[in-house]
């Protein structure tokens, strides 16, 4: 597994602050790069007025800093457009189970 | 169709089968359910103007992102209110009249929301305390409700309430690291903790509506729910270094309130008159009935647009 894949796996454990779906399955992660001990994440949100931007960033940082060899996490908010097409199949099932989507 | 008797209804509830509509219940069950649903709907609804009120002084917000978060929470609360009013409408209640036609004093939400939240600091303590109270009550209903539509609707509601709670607990933590802000949070804890204890209502020994448990509207009693709330809130305060007037008693295996309770509350000063000792619940009910300082303002906030739109001609 490449280091980027390792980071992606770790991000699958980071859940959206409201619903039980990972940021990866929700389609918010738009780029992963590992450079030495720094992980660089490109992140978007489901809307411009996302109420949970701080929490999402805190959770990404907390999880990635637990990884061996990662000492710094840089998050770039890319504001790429997001739509429900970006939700994975697994994510759609998870959201349907809690009455969303 | 045979009308449902009390006996058939109670057997159905005891067997764990859900009630799906009024044809499967007695009138007494439906009337009680309406009462409980109205409290829940009104509480969700009034939290919207109450939380918006807290952002009026922009200088208390750490950044514009916090404003967006609060508006996200307000939007969630309106969605939760809509779910509960929708269920009332399905039971035949005129919800237009309920929301836009009632006098402020007829609304059935907890007294705590009548005391204005006047800063971001007070708002995050409300998210930590009041949303925890809401979560405690709704989780119990979600687990134990005998009314199917409500039980299912609460899956989404519970998730969103978790987010509000986390917002409150996170920012109580952030503010606790700045001595000046920490003192502000402590001041808010001092008046809001006991108001939230009141939220759960009369002690079990004095409770009148016994059908709440019998009919399975909920599973736990007022005192049990108060304990559940304290079991989350007291450790939170301890962890963040705030004083809360309750502690865990090992021998009794329960939380014990350390101040006179219930007590007289000065809503203008946001201060408890603990020096006067405990008062009777009748006095508390009297205060609840008279409602608090922001009751009219918040209900007006909800009703104003409707009244302007229809120019009073709809009624």
Interface residues (C-beta under 8 A of the other chain):
Chain A: X17 X18 X19 X20 X49 X50 X51 X52 X53 X54 X55 X58 X97 X98 X99 X100
Chain B: X65 X68 X69 X70 X71 X72 X73 X152 X153 X155 X156 X159 X160 X162 X163 X166 X167 X170
